[in-house]
Structures are given as structure tokens and as C-alpha cells.
């Protein structure tokens, strides 16, 4: 036997049932588990609007690797996406399409406003054709400033959104919903305003906002006004020569 024996003695450690359970069980709530799963597997919708979309595409390359955060599965269908990254300038003409894509996404869903244009209109903020902030048509969870922001900024915004989802207790983030009132931007008969308002509750559709003109007196009425059983034409029968109202859209 050698002079130095390095053999360690085997010591039996007696543990109780409670100690064994503490070492082998992880306690938590179903709510926290669902929030962890949702935050770790975000599926963005595959669409871009302007130059910020190039920066968004760059996050999927090997240099930045958005797959590290579980968000590399860009879905071509909004029915399979739960994250909308608004990357680029939103014009008023494009606003109904963006709102419609958002409505087609299943709940729960989240939105990142990526870049200055999506946040507040960017360099076109005072232009007649640009939406001054995408929060006017959809609720926004995280704003990423920049013109354009770098891919690292989008990854930072993604991590911030993941933290919000993990610490959420209501299965839906508390955020401001747009009102759907565009009276400060358009006159009542504007087709863009009518289409946008039809995409907000109670979702009456574009026909409910259509202005109808009388062929004789040339007064314009909405479909809701005419559908009212107490509605009467403001033009008297004498002025209409005894003929009923003739409406044209």
C-alpha cells in the first residue's frame, strides 16, 4: 500500500422525503409556463413596408441570428403569426391593409413599431400621405426608434417584449387601443376614412359608412340614417313633385 492513500471514504447521507422532493421538483404556475412558452416562440408576420424591412431581414442572417430568441419562424400567413413588426413607412393608403393583417392574426398577439416612420411618421410626419404613428390603427407594445434602426435595436426590442410577456398576468398586455376616430384627418366622405372606420368595432363594413345622395335634392345621407324607421326626407313632396326619393351612391 502506498504511503499516501487518496481513497475517499463513502459516507451514506440520510435524507428525508421532503429534502428529496426539494431537490427534484420545480414549482410554478400554468400561467407562468404559458407566458414563458409564448415569449420563447414568437412567430413574426412576414411583411415589410420600407427601408426598415431590410434591417429586419438582416436579423435573420447568421451575423445576428434571431433564432437565438426563438423568433426566426417568419410566417407568410397572418393566421399563423403572433408578432407584427411594423418595419417602414405606413401611408394612409396602406393603413387599411396593415389593420386588416393585424385583425387576421390570432390572439394573443403583439406589435413592435420598428423605426421612426412606424413610431411617429419619421421624416414624413407632416406629410399629407403618411400615417403619423401606427398606434392610430393598431395597439403597440414596444417602440424601437431610429432611421433606420440597426438589427441590434430590433433584437433589443424583441428581448424587451419577451420580458413583458413573461411578467404578464392577464394573458394580454395592458395597452392603449386605438379609437378608430379619423375625423381630424379626413372628411366624412373620404373613402380611406370609411374603409378604416369599417375595420373598427362594431365592424359595420364599408357600406355602413357610405354616403348616399338623393337624386332630386342632392342631399347626402348615411346608410344608418336611412335605416332609421323615423327618418324622413328633409325635402318636401312639393319640391319633389310628388315623386319618392331617388338615391344613388
KOLRORO-582948 format. One line per 8 residues: number of its first residue (from 1); for each residue x, y, z of C-alpha. Coordinates in steps of 0.1 Angstrom, whole numbers. Each point is the difference from the previous one (the first is absolute). Example, Ala and Ser with C-alpha at 12.3 -4.5 7.8 and 13.67 -1.06 7.14 Angstrom:
BEGIN
1	123 -45 78 | 14 34 -7;
END
This chain:
BEGIN
1	0 0 0 | 14 34 -9 | 10 25 25 | -28 25 -10 | -34 -16 -4 | -24 24 -19 | -30 -23 2 | -30 19 13;
9	-23 -17 25 | -35 -6 -11 | -24 18 24 | -37 -8 -1 | -20 32 1 | -35 -5 15 | -26 23 -16 | -36 3 8;
17	-28 -1 -26 | -5 37 2 | 37 6 -8 | -2 -24 -30 | -31 19 -14 | 17 34 4 | 30 -12 -21 | -21 -15 -28;
25	-31 21 -4 | -5 34 -15 | -32 18 10 | -17 26 -21 | -34 10 -14 | -15 -9 -33 | -3 38 -8 | 38 4 4;
33	6 -30 -21 | -22 12 -28 | 16 35 0 | 34 -16 -1 | -10 -21 -30 | -15 29 -18 | 29 23 6 | 25 -26 -12;
41	-18 -9 -33 | -12 32 -16 | -9 -4 -37 | 2 34 -18 | -22 7 -30 | 20 1 -33 | -5 34 -14 | 19 33 -2;
49	-9 35 -11 | 32 20 -8 | 37 2 7 | -4 -11 37 | -10 -34 -14 | 36 -5 -13 | 12 3 36 | -26 -24 12;
57	11 -25 -27 | 36 4 12 | -10 -13 34 | -7 -34 -15 | 36 -3 -14 | 28 -19 17 | 16 32 12 | -29 9 23;
65	-19 -33 1 | -35 8 13 | -4 -38 4 | 18 4 34 | -32 16 13 | -24 -25 -16 | -14 25 -25 | 14 -12 -33;
73	-32 -15 -13 | -13 28 -22 | -35 -11 -11 | -14 10 -34 | -36 -3 14 | -12 23 28 | -22 -29 12 | 33 -17 12;
81	18 31 14 | -3 15 34 | 25 29 -4 | -3 29 -24 | 32 20 -7 | -11 32 -17 | 32 8 -19 | -2 31 -21;
89	-22 29 -10 | -38 -5 3 | -19 21 -25 | -37 7 3 | -6 -22 -31 | 18 -29 17 | -16 5 34 | -31 -21 -6;
97	21 -29 -12 | 22 2 31 | -31 1 22 | -15 -29 -19 | 31 -22 4 | 0 8 37 | -36 -11 4 | 7 -33 -18;
105	27 -9 26 | -13 -23 28 | 1 10 37 | 22 5 19 | 20 23 -24 | 26 27 4 | 13 29 -20 | 34 17 -3;
113	2 34 -17 | 34 -2 -17 | 16 33 -10 | -9 36 1 | -26 -2 -28 | -21 -27 17 | 4 19 34 | -10 35 -10;
121	3 4 -38 | 37 6 -2 | 12 26 -24 | -34 -1 -16 | -19 8 32 | -16 32 -13 | -7 -14 -35 | -36 -3 -11;
129	5 -36 -11 | 17 -15 30 | -16 -15 32 | 15 19 30 | 5 -31 20 | -12 -36 -4 | -16 1 34 | -29 19 -16;
137	-12 -33 -16 | 15 -28 21 | 12 -3 37 | 38 1 4 | 19 -18 27 | 36 10 -7 | 14 30 -19 | 34 -2 -16;
145	13 34 -10 | 25 7 -28 | 1 9 -37 | 7 -28 -7 | 7 -19 32 | 28 -25 -1 | -8 -38 3 | 13 1 36;
153	-27 25 8 | -27 -24 -12 | 15 -28 21 | 0 23 30 | -37 9 -6 | -7 -37 -4 | 16 -8 33 | -20 28 16;
161	-32 -15 -14 | 10 -34 13 | 4 14 35 | -34 17 -2 | -16 -33 -10 | 17 -20 27 | -11 24 28 | -35 3 -14;
169	-28 -13 23 | -31 6 -22 | 9 -20 -31 | -1 33 -19 | 21 31 5 | -16 32 13 | 3 24 -29 | -19 29 -15;
177	-25 -11 -28 | -4 25 -29 | -34 17 0 | -7 -2 -37 | -8 37 -3 | 16 15 -31 | -21 32 -1 | 30 22 5;
185	17 -14 -31 | -28 -5 -26 | -34 13 -9 | -30 -24 6 | -3 -10 -37 | 37 -9 -4 | 3 -37 -11 | 31 -6 20;
193	-17 12 32 | -31 -21 -8 | 21 -31 -5 | 20 5 31 | -30 6 22 | -16 -31 -13 | 29 -20 14 | -7 12 36;
201	-29 -12 23 | -28 -6 -7 | 15 -9 -34 | -30 12 -21 | 20 -3 -33 | 6 27 -26 | -37 0 -10 | -11 13 34;
209	22 31 -4 | -9 6 -37 | -16 34 -7 | -31 -2 -21 | -12 30 -21 | -36 8 -8 | -5 4 -38 | -24 28 4;
217	11 22 30 | 36 -11 -2 | 2 -4 38 | 24 -27 12 | -10 -25 27 | 16 -30 16 | -14 -35 -1 | -6 1 37;
225	-21 31 -3 | -22 -15 -27 | -4 -32 19 | -15 19 30 | -38 -6 -1 | -6 36 11 | 21 14 -28 | -18 25 -24;
233	14 17 -30 | 6 37 7 | -13 9 -34 | -38 5 -2 | -22 -19 -24 | -7 33 -18 | 36 5 -8 | 3 -36 -12;
241	-31 3 -22 | -17 -29 18 | 28 -24 -8 | 18 -22 26 | 36 5 8 | 24 -14 -25 | 34 -9 16 | 33 -6 -18;
249	33 -9 17;
END
